Amino acid sequence: MISVTVTTTGAGHVVVVHLPQTAGSAETAAEDKGPSPIAPEVKELAWGAGAFVLLFVLMRLVFFPKLKKGMDARYGKIRGDHETAEATRAAAKAEVAEYEVALGAVKAEARQRVDAARQTLEAERTAALADANSRIAARRAEVMAEAETARAAASEHIEAAVADVSSRVAELATGRRPDPVRVNEVVSSLLAGSPQ
């Protein structure tokens, strides 16, 4: 007889159950040990193979094409982005080249305008200098003429004063008045630098 002990925790009692044992059951228990833990059963192999085939078919016909399509779309987008970037880069280089050409043209035009302005200013400066020099020369000539006139007038006054003083000195020294014509000749020759 097989006895099984069952313990219940809620009531704290131990219950013992006795099962009758038959004579043939000992032999079947010895022969029937249950499924092998290493060797799978045929139905497990069939279910595993069926699941694998189903997964393979789904992967091949449904999932892989979608994955490939997504990868191709992504590759195409990346390639398109690269081509767009190259086109944008080429357009930017072309715009930079156009800008540099335009900048060179503007610089050349600015240089020409500056040179023209410099030549105009140089011509105006030369004309103004020539005009100023001519005015200065005319004024110098006027001043020189005035100075010469003043010198001549002063020279006549000086000559007359020297002749008068000389006549008075000669009169005081000799007691008689010298000839005024002769005194003027001597004074003129002495002031001119040629003694007589």
Stockholm file with secondary structure:
# STOCKHOLM 1.0

chainA/1-196         MISVTVTTTGAGHVVVVHLPQTAGSAETAAEDKGPSPIAPEVKELAWGAGAFVLLFVLMRLVFFPKLKKGMDARYGKIRGDHETAEATRAAAKAEVAEYEVALGAVKAEARQRVDAARQTLEAERTAALADANSRIAARRAEVMAEAETARAAASEHIEAAVADVSSRVAELATGRRPDPVRVNEVVSSLLAGSPQ
#=GR chainA/1-196 SS CEEEEEECTTTCCEEEEEECCCHHHHHHHHHCCCSCSSSCCHHHHHHHHHHHHHHHHHIIIIIHHHHHHHHHHHHHHHHHHHHHHHHHHHHHHHHHHHHHHHHHHHHHHHHHHHHHHHHHHHHHHHHHHHHHHHHHHHHHHHHHHHHHHHHHHHHHHHHHHHHHHHHHHHHHHHSSCCCHHHHHHHHHHHHHTCCC
#=GC SS_cons         CEEEEEECTTTCCEEEEEECCCHHHHHHHHHCCCSCSSSCCHHHHHHHHHHHHHHHHHIIIIIHHHHHHHHHHHHHHHHHHHHHHHHHHHHHHHHHHHHHHHHHHHHHHHHHHHHHHHHHHHHHHHHHHHHHHHHHHHHHHHHHHHHHHHHHHHHHHHHHHHHHHHHHHHHHHHSSCCCHHHHHHHHHHHHHTCCC
//
